């Protein structure tokens, strides 16, 4: 037997927002991790070609330094 409801999923349930926020934070953390690893593998010359120095990597990975 199936139950049909016209109530939207997660309508007034605060847990849905909490879960969505958690998933968003995990995705942002992973994006920063991948960016940091990719930039760290570049040589100083390659970073200079991009207009960056090693000290910029953490700021860029966190999204606080955008050019």
C-alpha positions as CSV (number, residue, x, y, z in Angstrom):
1,X,0.0,0.0,0.0
2,X,1.3,3.4,-0.9
3,X,0.8,6.7,0.8
4,X,0.6,9.8,-1.3
5,X,1.2,13.2,0.3
6,X,1.3,16.7,-1.2
7,X,3.4,18.0,1.6
8,X,6.8,19.1,0.3
9,X,9.8,17.1,1.5
10,X,11.4,18.7,4.5
11,X,8.6,21.3,4.7
12,X,9.0,22.5,8.2
13,X,11.5,20.0,9.4
14,X,14.6,21.8,10.7
15,X,16.7,18.7,10.4
16,X,16.7,19.0,6.6
17,X,18.3,22.4,6.8
18,X,20.9,21.1,9.3
19,X,21.7,18.2,7.0
20,X,21.9,20.4,4.0
21,X,24.3,22.8,5.9
22,X,26.4,19.9,7.0
23,X,26.7,18.5,3.4
24,X,27.5,22.0,2.2
25,X,30.3,22.4,4.7
26,X,31.8,19.0,3.8
27,X,31.7,19.9,0.1
28,X,33.4,23.2,0.8
29,X,36.1,21.5,2.9
30,X,36.7,19.0,0.2
31,X,36.9,21.7,-2.5
32,X,39.5,23.5,-0.4
33,X,41.5,20.3,0.2
34,X,41.6,19.5,-3.6
35,X,42.5,23.1,-4.5
36,X,45.3,23.2,-1.8
37,X,46.7,19.9,-3.0
38,X,46.6,20.9,-6.7
39,X,48.3,24.3,-6.1
40,X,50.9,22.7,-3.7
41,X,52.0,20.4,-6.5
42,X,52.9,23.3,-8.8
43,X,56.5,24.5,-8.9
44,X,57.4,28.0,-7.8
45,X,57.8,29.0,-11.4
46,X,54.3,27.7,-12.3
47,X,52.8,29.6,-9.3
48,X,54.7,32.8,-10.5
49,X,53.2,32.3,-13.9
50,X,49.8,32.5,-12.2
51,X,50.8,35.5,-10.2
52,X,50.9,33.6,-7.0
53,X,53.4,32.7,-4.2
54,X,53.2,29.7,-1.9
55,X,51.9,31.9,0.9
56,X,48.7,32.5,-1.2
57,X,47.7,28.9,-1.4
58,X,45.8,28.6,1.9
59,X,44.0,31.9,1.3
60,X,43.0,30.8,-2.2
61,X,41.9,27.4,-1.0
62,X,39.6,29.0,1.5
63,X,38.2,31.4,-1.0
64,X,39.4,34.5,0.9
65,X,41.8,35.7,-1.8
66,X,40.2,35.9,-5.2
67,X,41.8,37.8,-8.1
